[in-house]
Amino acid sequence: MNRITLEIPDETVLALKLPAEGVAEALRMAAAVKLFELGRLSSGAAASLAGVPRVVFLSKLADYGVDTFDLSEEELRKEARLE
Protein backbone atom coordinates (compact mmCIF):
# COMPACT_ATOMS: atom_id res chain seq x y z
CA MET A 1 0.00 0.00 0.00
CA ASN A 2 1.22 3.51 -0.81
CA ARG A 3 1.18 6.37 1.66
CA ILE A 4 0.81 9.99 0.59
CA THR A 5 1.36 12.82 3.04
CA LEU A 6 -0.35 16.17 2.48
CA GLU A 7 0.32 19.43 4.23
CA ILE A 8 -3.03 21.13 4.82
CA PRO A 9 -3.07 24.80 5.82
CA ASP A 10 -4.64 25.47 9.22
CA GLU A 11 -7.19 27.77 7.55
CA THR A 12 -8.37 24.91 5.34
CA VAL A 13 -8.81 22.59 8.31
CA LEU A 14 -10.80 25.31 10.10
CA ALA A 15 -12.92 25.95 6.98
CA LEU A 16 -13.85 22.26 6.82
CA LYS A 17 -15.30 22.52 10.34
CA LEU A 18 -14.18 19.00 11.13
CA PRO A 19 -12.07 17.62 13.94
CA ALA A 20 -8.45 17.21 12.83
CA GLU A 21 -8.83 13.42 12.70
CA GLY A 22 -11.82 13.74 10.34
CA VAL A 23 -9.97 15.78 7.72
CA ALA A 24 -8.10 12.82 6.20
CA GLU A 25 -11.34 10.84 5.93
CA ALA A 26 -13.13 13.76 4.27
CA LEU A 27 -10.32 14.28 1.77
CA ARG A 28 -10.18 10.59 0.90
CA MET A 29 -13.93 10.52 0.29
CA ALA A 30 -13.84 13.70 -1.81
CA ALA A 31 -10.98 12.36 -3.93
CA ALA A 32 -12.71 9.01 -4.38
CA VAL A 33 -15.99 10.66 -5.43
CA LYS A 34 -14.28 12.93 -7.94
CA LEU A 35 -12.19 10.15 -9.46
CA PHE A 36 -15.34 8.02 -9.75
CA GLU A 37 -17.24 10.92 -11.33
CA LEU A 38 -14.45 11.43 -13.88
CA GLY A 39 -14.53 7.73 -14.73
CA ARG A 40 -10.98 7.17 -13.49
CA LEU A 41 -12.06 4.66 -10.81
CA SER A 42 -14.84 2.09 -10.65
CA SER A 43 -17.23 2.37 -7.73
CA GLY A 44 -15.46 -0.53 -6.02
CA ALA A 45 -12.01 1.01 -6.42
CA ALA A 46 -13.32 4.40 -5.29
CA ALA A 47 -14.93 2.82 -2.23
CA SER A 48 -11.62 1.17 -1.41
CA LEU A 49 -9.83 4.53 -1.71
CA ALA A 50 -12.45 6.13 0.54
CA GLY A 51 -12.07 3.29 3.06
CA VAL A 52 -15.78 2.38 3.08
CA PRO A 53 -17.88 -0.49 1.74
CA ARG A 54 -19.10 -0.04 -1.86
CA VAL A 55 -22.74 0.29 -0.78
CA VAL A 56 -21.81 3.10 1.62
CA PHE A 57 -19.77 4.83 -1.09
CA LEU A 58 -22.66 4.66 -3.56
CA SER A 59 -25.05 6.05 -0.96
CA LYS A 60 -22.71 9.00 -0.28
CA LEU A 61 -22.53 10.10 -3.93
CA ALA A 62 -25.73 12.13 -3.64
CA ASP A 63 -24.11 14.18 -0.86
CA TYR A 64 -21.60 15.33 -3.49
CA GLY A 65 -24.15 15.89 -6.26
CA VAL A 66 -22.97 12.87 -8.24
CA ASP A 67 -25.48 10.56 -9.89
CA THR A 68 -25.19 7.04 -8.55
CA PHE A 69 -26.35 5.28 -11.68
CA ASP A 70 -25.31 7.55 -14.51
CA LEU A 71 -23.62 4.67 -16.32
CA SER A 72 -23.57 3.68 -19.96
CA GLU A 73 -24.57 0.13 -20.83
CA GLU A 74 -20.91 -0.82 -21.23
CA GLU A 75 -19.99 0.73 -17.85
CA LEU A 76 -22.89 -1.08 -16.19
CA ARG A 77 -21.65 -4.41 -17.58
CA LYS A 78 -18.13 -3.64 -16.33
CA GLU A 79 -19.46 -2.81 -12.85
CA ALA A 80 -21.51 -6.03 -12.80
CA ARG A 81 -18.38 -8.09 -13.53
CA LEU A 82 -16.58 -6.49 -10.58
CA GLU A 83 -19.09 -7.78 -8.01
N, C-alpha and C positions, 0 to 999 in steps of 0.2 A: 504494500500500500504506500502511496506517495503522501507526503505531508507538505502543505504549502502554508507559509506564515505570512500574514498580512499585518501591516501597521495601519491601524484605524485611528484617525484623529479623534481627540476627546470630544470635539464638537459634534462629530458624526454619531458617536455612541450616545451622547446626550439627546440628539435629534431623534434617534430611534426610540427613545423612551422605553428601553429595555434594560434589565439588569445586565451587567457586564457578561455574565455567563450565557445569556440568551442571544448575544450578538452573533456569535459564530453560527449558532443554529439558524438564525434568521437569514444570514448571508448565504449559508449552504442551501436553504430552501429557495431563496430568490434566484440564485445561480442555476439551480436545478430546473426551476420553472421556466426561466428564460431559455435555457439550452433546449428544453423540451419544446417550447413554443417555436423556436427557430428550426426545429427538426434535427438538431445535432445529437440529441439523445432520445432513446425510446423512453416510454413511461417507466419501465422497469429500471433502466439505467439511471434515470433522473431520480427515481425514488431511492435508489441505492446511494447516490450522491447526497441526497437530502437526509439520509439516515432514517427513513421511515418506510413502513410497508407500502407497497404499490397502491393499495386501496386508499390509504390515508393520503398519499401524494395526489392521486386523482381527485379526491374530495377537496383538497386545498386549492386546486387550480382556479376555482371560481373566486377565491379570495384575491387572486391576482388578475382577474379579468381575462383568464385564458379559458377557451372552450375545451371541455374535457374530451368531447368526441368529434372534433373537427378533423377527421381523418379521411383520406382518400381510400378507395377500395383496396388499393395495393398496400397502403400503410396499415389498414385494419387487418389484412391477412398477415402482415409481418408481425404485428402485435399479438395476434392469435397464436402464432408459432412460438412466441417467447414464453407463453404461459407454462 
